[in-house]
């Protein structure tokens, strides 16, 4: 409430008014405090131009009934948005709500990769492919051909070829992809270690020559949803606020809040959902010497600040909160939702839906896969000709790689911490209408084979690390998406 109180005082001062303590208390109890204050100021400016100090008597004049102990109910009728009879429809996959634990035994890692392999092999088989086994391939005569479903263990680039060491559930093999086939070489270059893919090979002498490589991917046309049954409502997608950082752009966030409360844009009048894809706060101890970059040096302070910021979002907007690597949860994927002690601080002033990372959600019969995006760092470092300095134009290829691999974190054991759970929950089994990521602080929206791809930018100015690697963040950006048409646009609040 301290944040709301400060915003009320600042808003009044900006318009040339002072508020008494009693007036502030009454305004705080309103459903839309800032909107109510603006209505009162508009009234006073036209009907009582001599007033510069606003007290409870002025609030009574414009229809606020003052009740005991400073609480109030309002007779003011604020213009309502469309969809007055609208009822929200949200379904969360219960796997996105669990807290996963492991014992750290070797069997867990073996079972994890076996589950990953079998899940993605099943996706490949739905394309009508019939796969041979490596153990049988090794026995095949020279000149024979076979199609395999394999995991990439190692990739070595040579002058004339790309060597692939692969594995299935029966054994390992070494394959050679000749570079003279330019299209094949391009496909092989884009393979990342630990991913599951399909490969066609020929046995020439004792060498297995790659003839083609194919990804699990998604069909070009796959969607089968009755769009007529979906209301024309909007969902706003954001991430990476990093509240608590000295570089958090509170001013841009306040511009966003003003837009939510006061804009006459058609999108805002139909905006009913807001999804945050993690890194709500900047955290503590996330990287060395982080304390030098923090405005608030405790998680409690950061969460309380977040509670104030979120409390001003209009209550008719359903707020869905996921987590990222800076938030106070286990850092290994899959991450659980925020713990109860932090939820309680946030829930003092409004309702939330808390989910883990990743989270599989259905909103108005549209499937939304929310993933903070930790593995994007690995993809950027592994793919050829991609770096942080060119991410603004290459983020499209990075996100498409996740869909093509049908896995949110195909590379294991690099920068991204992954729990070897019994089921690999990072496999993209069901194709989502929308993939919403964050983490890399570069805003983007586009389409790939009917999947809407979103990276939602940030609310934090460029950090020293980002400056070193040449990354230019997209600050103060919201992705607005029409759930009926799936058309999306970037809106900047600079």
C-alpha positions in Angstrom: 0.0 0.0 0.0 3.0 2.3 0.5 3.6 2.3 -3.2 0.0 3.1 -4.0 0.0 6.0 -1.4 3.1 7.4 -3.1 1.5 7.2 -6.5 -1.6 9.0 -5.4 0.5 11.8 -3.9 2.6 12.1 -7.0 -0.4 12.1 -9.3 -2.1 14.9 -7.2 1.1 17.0 -7.1 1.6 16.6 -10.8 -1.9 18.1 -11.3 -1.3 20.9 -8.8 -3.1 19.5 -5.8 -2.3 18.2 -2.2 -4.1 15.4 -0.5 -4.9 15.2 3.2 -4.1 11.9 5.0 -7.8 11.2 5.3 -8.4 11.7 1.6 -5.5 9.3 0.8 -7.0 6.6 3.1 -10.3 6.9 1.4 -8.8 6.8 -2.1 -6.8 3.7 -1.2 -9.9 1.8 -0.4 -11.4 2.4 -3.8 -11.5 -0.3 -6.5 -9.5 1.9 -8.9 -7.8 4.5 -6.7 -5.9 6.4 -9.4 -8.8 6.4 -11.8 -11.0 7.8 -9.0 -8.5 10.5 -8.1 -8.3 11.6 -11.8 -12.1 11.8 -11.9 -12.1 14.0 -8.7 -9.4 16.3 -10.1 -11.4 16.7 -13.3 -14.5 17.7 -11.2 -12.6 20.1 -9.0 -10.9 21.8 -11.9 -14.2 22.7 -13.5 -16.5 23.1 -10.5 -14.1 24.2 -7.7 -11.1 25.9 -9.3 -10.1 27.6 -5.9 -9.4 24.2 -4.3 -5.7 23.1 -4.0 -5.9 20.9 -0.9 -8.2 17.9 -1.4 -9.9 16.5 1.7 -12.7 14.2 2.6 -15.4 16.9 2.1 -14.4 17.2 -1.6 -14.6 13.5 -2.0 -18.1 13.6 -0.6 -19.0 16.3 -3.2 -18.3 14.0 -6.1 -20.1 11.0 -4.7 -17.7 9.1 -2.4 -19.5 8.0 0.7 -17.1 8.2 3.6 -17.5 5.3 6.0 -15.9 4.7 9.4 -12.2 4.2 9.8 -11.4 5.8 6.5 -13.0 3.1 4.3 -15.3 4.1 1.5 -17.5 2.9 -1.3 -18.0 4.9 -4.5 -21.1 6.1 -6.2 -19.0 7.3 -9.1 -19.7 5.3 -12.2 -16.6 4.8 -14.3 -17.0 3.9 -17.9 -16.9 0.1 -18.3 -15.1 -1.8 -20.9 -16.9 -4.2 -23.3 -17.5 -7.8 -22.3 -19.5 -7.0 -19.2 -20.9 -10.5 -19.1 -17.5 -12.1 -19.9 -16.4 -15.0 -17.6 -12.7 -15.9 -17.7 -11.7 -19.3 -18.9 -8.3 -20.5 -17.6 -7.0 -24.1 -17.3 -3.5 -24.8 -15.9 -1.9 -28.2 -16.4 -1.3 -29.5 -12.9 2.2 -30.5 -13.8 3.0 -26.8 -13.9 2.1 -26.5 -10.3 4.3 -29.2 -8.7 7.6 -28.9 -6.8 9.9 -31.6 -8.3 12.7 -33.3 -6.4 15.4 -35.8 -7.3 17.8 -38.1 -5.4 20.8 -37.4 -7.6 21.3 -41.1 -8.6 22.7 -42.1 -12.0 19.5 -44.1 -12.8 17.5 -40.8 -12.8 19.7 -39.4 -15.6 19.4 -42.5 -17.7 15.6 -42.7 -17.2 15.3 -38.9 -18.0 17.0 -39.3 -21.4 15.2 -42.5 -22.1 11.9 -40.6 -21.5 13.0 -37.7 -23.7 14.1 -40.1 -26.5 10.8 -42.1 -26.4 8.6 -39.0 -26.3 10.3 -37.3 -29.3 10.6 -40.6 -31.2 6.9 -40.9 -30.9 6.4 -37.4 -32.4 8.7 -38.4 -35.3 6.7 -41.7 -35.8 3.5 -39.7 -36.2 5.0 -38.4 -39.5 4.7 -42.0 -40.8 8.4 -42.8 -40.3 9.5 -46.4 -39.5 12.8 -46.5 -37.7 15.6 -49.0 -37.6 17.8 -49.6 -34.6 21.5 -48.8 -34.4 22.2 -52.4 -33.3 20.7 -53.7 -36.5 22.3 -51.0 -38.7 25.7 -52.2 -37.6 24.9 -55.7 -38.9 23.5 -54.5 -42.2 25.3 -55.3 -45.5 27.2 -52.6 -47.4 24.9 -50.5 -49.6 21.9 -50.8 -47.3 19.9 -47.8 -46.2 18.1 -47.1 -43.0 16.2 -44.4 -41.1 17.1 -43.8 -37.4 15.7 -41.8 -34.5 18.7 -40.8 -32.5 20.1 -38.4 -29.8 23.1 -36.3 -30.8 26.0 -37.0 -28.5 28.7 -35.1 -30.3 29.2 -33.0 -33.5 32.7 -32.5 -35.0 33.1 -30.2 -38.0 35.9 -31.2 -40.5 37.0 -29.7 -43.7 34.9 -32.0 -46.0 32.3 -33.3 -43.6 30.4 -33.0 -40.3 30.9 -36.0 -38.1 27.9 -36.9 -35.9 28.2 -39.4 -32.9 24.6 -40.5 -32.2 22.8 -42.9 -29.9 19.5 -44.7 -29.6 18.2 -47.2 -27.0 20.3 -50.0 -28.5 23.7 -48.5 -29.1 25.9 -45.7 -30.6 27.2 -45.0 -34.1 29.3 -42.5 -36.0 27.8 -40.8 -39.0 29.3 -38.6 -41.7 27.4 -35.7 -43.4 29.3 -34.6 -46.5 29.6 -30.8 -46.9 29.3 -31.0 -50.7 25.6 -31.4 -50.2 25.0 -27.8 -49.1 21.4 -28.3 -48.0 22.4 -31.3 -45.9 25.4 -29.5 -44.4 23.2 -26.6 -43.4 20.8 -28.9 -41.6 23.6 -30.7 -39.8 25.2 -27.4 -38.7 21.9 -26.5 -36.9 21.8 -29.7 -34.9 22.5 -29.2 -31.2 23.8 -31.8 -28.8 21.4 -33.9 -26.8 18.5 -33.2 -29.2 16.5 -36.1 -30.7 16.1 -36.1 -34.5 15.6 -38.3 -37.5 18.4 -39.3 -39.9 18.5 -41.3 -43.2 21.8 -43.1 -43.8 23.5 -45.3 -46.3 26.2 -47.9 -45.4 29.2 -47.5 -47.8 32.0 -49.8 -46.9 32.2 -49.4 -43.1 31.1 -45.8 -43.1 27.5 -44.5 -42.5 26.8 -41.6 -44.8 24.1 -39.2 -43.9 21.5 -38.7 -46.7 19.1 -36.5 -44.9 18.4 -35.0 -41.5 14.9 -34.2 -40.2 13.6 -32.6 -37.0 10.5 -33.5 -35.0 9.1 -30.0 -35.8 5.4 -29.3 -36.3 3.2 -29.7 -39.3 2.7 -26.7 -41.6 -1.0 -26.9 -40.9 -2.2 -28.4 -37.6 -4.6 -26.1 -35.8 -8.2 -27.3 -35.5 -10.0 -24.8 -33.2 -13.5 -23.3 -33.6 -12.5 -19.6 -33.7 -16.1 -18.6 -33.6 -16.3 -19.9 -30.0 -13.4 -17.7 -28.8 -14.3 -14.2 -27.6 -12.4 -11.2 -29.0 -10.3 -10.6 -25.9 -6.7 -9.6 -25.5 -3.9 -11.0 -23.5 -0.8 -9.0 -22.6 2.5 -10.8 -22.4 5.4 -9.4 -20.4 8.5 -10.6 -18.6 11.8 -9.6 -16.9 10.7 -6.7 -14.7 13.7 -7.2 -12.4 12.1 -5.2 -9.6 14.8 -4.4 -7.0 17.4 -3.5 -9.6 18.7 0.0 -9.9 18.0 -0.3 -13.6 14.3 -1.2 -13.3 12.4 1.4 -15.3 9.6 2.3 -12.8 8.7 5.3 -15.0 7.9 3.1 -18.0 5.9 0.7 -15.8 3.8 3.7 -14.6 3.2 4.6 -18.2 1.9 1.1 -18.7 -0.3 1.4 -15.6 -1.7 4.7 -16.9 -2.5 3.1 -20.2 -4.3 0.2 -18.6 -6.4 2.6 -16.5 -7.0 5.5 -18.8 -6.4 4.7 -22.4 -9.3 4.5 -24.9 -7.3 2.2 -27.2 -9.6 -0.7 -28.4 -7.1 -3.3 -27.2 -7.1 -2.0 -23.6 -10.9 -2.1 -23.4 -10.8 -5.8 -24.3 -7.7 -6.7 -22.3 -8.6 -9.4 -19.8 -5.3 -11.3 -19.1 -1.8 -10.4 -18.3 1.0 -13.1 -18.2 4.4 -12.5 -16.7 7.0 -15.0 -17.9 9.3 -14.8 -15.0 12.1 -12.6 -13.5 9.6 -10.5 -11.5 12.4 -9.5 -9.2 16.1 -9.1 -9.7 16.8 -11.5 -6.8 19.8 -11.6 -4.5 23.0 -13.5 -5.0 22.1 -14.5 -8.6 25.5 -13.5 -9.9 28.8 -12.2 -8.3 28.7 -8.6 -6.9 25.0 -8.3 -7.7 24.5 -6.2 -4.6 26.2 -3.2 -6.3 23.3 -3.1 -8.8 20.4 -3.5 -6.4 18.1 -0.8 -5.1 16.6 -3.3 -2.7 19.0 -5.8 -1.2 16.5 -8.3 0.2 14.0 -10.5 -1.5 11.3 -9.4 1.0 11.8 -5.8 -0.1 11.7 -6.7 -3.8 8.5 -8.8 -3.4 6.8 -6.0 -1.4 7.7 -3.5 -4.2 6.3 -6.0 -6.7 3.1 -6.2 -4.7 2.7 -2.5 -4.9 3.3 -2.4 -8.7 0.9 -5.2 -9.4 -1.8 -3.9 -7.1 -2.5 -1.0 -9.5 -3.3 -3.3 -12.4 -7.1 -3.2 -12.9 -8.8 -6.0 -11.1 -10.8 -7.2 -14.1 -7.5 -8.3 -15.7 -6.5 -11.8 -14.6 -2.8 -11.8 -13.6 -0.8 -15.0 -14.3 2.7 -15.1 -12.7 5.4 -17.6 -13.8 9.0 -17.6 -12.6 12.5 -17.2 -13.9 16.1 -17.7 -12.8 16.2 -14.4 -10.8 13.1 -15.3 -8.8 13.3 -16.8 -5.3 12.7 -20.5 -6.3 14.8 -23.5 -7.2 16.8 -22.5 -10.3 16.8 -25.9 -12.1 14.0 -26.7 -14.6 11.2 -27.4 -14.2 10.8 -24.6 -11.6 7.9 -24.6 -9.1 5.6 -21.5 -8.6 6.6 -18.8 -6.1 6.5 -20.2 -2.5 3.6 -19.4 -0.2 5.5 -16.9 1.9 6.1 -14.6 -1.1 2.6 -15.2 -2.6 1.0 -14.0 0.7 2.8 -10.6 0.3 1.6 -10.3 -3.3 -2.0 -11.4 -2.6 -2.7 -8.7 0.0 -4.2 -6.3 -2.6 -5.2 -8.5 -5.6 -5.7 -12.1 -6.8 -3.1 -14.0 -8.9 -2.7 -17.3 -10.6 0.8 -18.6 -9.8 2.4 -21.2 -12.1 5.8 -22.8 -12.5 8.3 -22.7 -15.4 7.4 -24.0 -17.9 3.7 -23.7 -17.6 1.1 -25.2 -19.9 -2.1 -23.0 -19.8 -5.4 -22.8 -21.7 -6.9 -19.4 -21.9 -10.2 -19.0 -23.7 -9.5 -22.4 -25.4 -6.1 -21.1 -26.7 -3.1 -23.1 -25.6 -0.3 -21.0 -24.2 3.2 -22.4 -23.3 4.9 -20.0 -20.9 8.6 -20.6 -20.6 11.1 -18.1 -19.1 13.8 -19.1 -21.6 16.9 -19.9 -19.7 18.0 -22.3 -22.5 18.0 -19.5 -25.1 21.5 -18.7 -23.9 22.7 -22.2 -24.8 21.0 -22.0 -28.2 22.6 -18.6 -29.0 26.0 -19.9 -28.1 25.7 -23.1 -30.0 24.1 -22.2 -33.3 26.3 -20.8 -36.1 26.3 -17.1 -37.0 24.2 -16.0 -34.0 25.4 -13.8 -31.1 23.8 -11.5 -28.6 24.8 -8.4 -30.6 22.6 -9.6 -33.5 19.8 -11.0 -31.4 17.3 -8.4 -32.4 17.2 -9.9 -35.9 18.1 -13.5 -35.0 15.7 -14.1 -32.0 13.3 -15.5 -34.6 15.7 -18.3 -35.5 16.4 -19.0 -31.8 12.7 -19.4 -30.9 12.1 -21.5 -34.1 14.8 -23.9 -33.0 12.8 -24.8 -29.8 9.7 -25.6 -31.9 11.8 -27.5 -34.5 13.4 -29.6 -31.7 10.1 -29.9 -29.9 12.0 -29.3 -26.7 12.4 -26.2 -24.5 16.0 -27.0 -23.4 17.5 -29.5 -25.8 21.1 -28.9 -24.7 21.8 -30.6 -21.4 24.7 -29.7 -19.0 25.6 -26.3 -20.3 24.3 -23.0 -18.7 20.8 -24.3 -18.1 20.2 -26.3 -15.0 17.8 -29.2 -15.6 16.4 -31.7 -13.1 16.5 -35.3 -14.4 12.8 -35.9 -13.5 11.1 -39.2 -14.3 9.2 -37.5 -17.1 10.9 -34.9 -19.3 8.4 -32.0 -19.0 10.4 -29.8 -21.4 9.4 -31.9 -24.4 6.8 -30.0 -26.4 4.4 -32.8 -26.8 1.2 -30.8 -27.6 1.7 -28.0 -30.1 0.8 -24.6 -28.4 -1.0 -21.8 -30.1 1.4 -19.4 -28.4 5.0 -19.9 -27.1 5.8 -17.0 -24.7 9.4 -16.7 -23.6 11.6 -14.0 -22.0 15.0 -14.0 -20.4 17.1 -12.5 -23.2 15.4 -9.0 -22.9 14.7 -8.6 -26.7 11.1 -8.2 -27.8 9.8 -10.1 -30.7 6.6 -11.5 -32.1 6.1 -13.6 -35.2 4.6 -16.9 -36.5 6.1 -20.3 -37.3 3.9 -22.9 -38.8 0.8 -21.5 -37.1 2.6 -21.1 -33.7 2.7 -17.5 -32.4 6.2 -16.9 -31.1 6.7 -14.2 -28.5 9.7 -12.9 -26.6 8.4 -10.2 -24.4 11.4 -7.9 -23.8 12.2 -6.3 -20.4 11.6 -3.4 -18.0 15.3 -3.2 -17.0 17.9 -0.9 -18.7 21.0 -2.4 -20.3 23.2 -4.1 -17.7 27.0 -4.1 -17.6 27.1 -7.7 -18.8 24.7 -7.0 -21.7 26.9 -4.0 -22.7 29.9 -6.4 -22.8 28.3 -8.8 -25.2 26.6 -6.1 -27.3 23.0 -6.9 -26.4 20.6 -4.0 -26.8 17.5 -4.7 -24.6 14.0 -3.8 -25.7 12.8 -1.9 -22.6 9.2 -1.1 -21.6 7.5 -3.3 -24.2 4.3 -5.3 -24.0 3.1 -7.8 -26.5 -0.7 -7.5 -27.1 -2.3 -10.6 -28.6 -5.9 -11.0 -29.8 -6.9 -14.5 -28.6 -9.6 -14.8 -31.3 -7.5 -13.9 -34.3 -4.0 -14.6 -32.8 -2.8 -11.3 -34.3 -0.1 -9.7 -32.1 1.7 -6.4 -31.9 4.4 -4.8 -29.8 3.4 -1.7 -27.8 6.2 0.4 -26.3 5.8 2.6 -23.2 8.9 4.8 -23.7 
